[in-house]
C-alpha cells in the first residue's frame, strides 16, 4: 500500500483507491443524488495528490494520505452546498412526529442491545447505519457528517455550514431522531428480528 | 430564566424536550437546571431511557465506523463503486495532469 513519490502511478491509484475514496465521499455528502459530485471530488483528490506528490513522505499509507486530501475537499464541497441552500433550515423536521400530543414518545423507542450483543452484529449494524445516513436530508446529513464523522468541533462545523450553534444542535438532534427511526425500522425490528435475535 | 421558572422546567420536562436535551448533551455541556431536568425525567421515563441508550449506541457505532474506514470497510464488496467508464475517464484526465 505505501509507496514513494518516485513510483507514483495515478492509474494504479484509481484502481486501488478509487472505489474507497468514492464511498467515503458518497457517505460524507449524503449518498443520494451526489454521485456526480462524489466522483468529481475523487478526481480532484487524485489531481491534487499528483500535484503535491513530493509532499507525501510515506509516513502514512497512500490511502490515508489520499483520504486526508479528500477530507478537505469534502468539507469545501459541504460548505459550498450549504451556502447554496442557505435559509432552508436543513431539511424538514421529523422529530415532532415521534411524540404524541402530550409530548410523550409515540411509539416508544426500541430496546437497543449493548456490549457483546451489539458487537456481535457489528457488520450488519455498520451496513444499516451507512444506509440510514444516506437517507438523511442534505442539511442534516452535512451537519452530522462534519460533526460526528469528520470530528469537527461545533464552532468549526458552524463556520463551514454558515449556521448558528443553536441551528447546528437542532440539525444534529433531528439527524439522530431520523437515524433512530431508520435503524429501528431496518435493523432493530427488521432483518434482526427475522433472524430471531431480538 | 428566573429561578422559579427553572424549578418549573425541571419538574415539568416532557419527552420531546428531554430528547432534545439528551441529544444536545452529546455536543455541549448542559446548564445545571437542564441536567437536573433530564435526570429527574429519566427516573420515570422508559422511552427516554431507551433513547439515551440509542444515543450511546449511535455514538459508539459512528466512532467504530470512522475508525474502520481507513482499512477494510472502504474496500468492502457492498456499496458504491466507480463505474469502469468513470475510472477510464479519470485515468485519462490524470494522464494529462
Interface residues (C-beta under 8 A of the other chain):
Chain A: X10 X11 X13 X14 X15 X18 X19 X20 X21 X22 X23 X24 X26 X31 X35 X38 X39 X42 X43 X46 X47 X50 X51 X61 X63 X64 X67 X95 X96 X98 X99 X102 X103 X104 X105 X108 X109 X110 X111 X112 X113 X114 X118 X122 X125 X126 X127 X129 X130 X147 X148 X149 X151 X154 X165 X168 X169 X172 X173 X176 X177 X179 X180 X183
Chain B: X14 X15 X16 X17 X19 X20 X23 X24 X26 X27 X28 X46 X47 X48 X50 X51 X53 X54 X55 X56 X57 X58 X59 X60 X61 X62 X64 X65 X66 X68 X69 X70 X73 X74 X75 X78 X79 X80 X81 X82 X86 X87 X90 X91 X93 X94 X95 X97
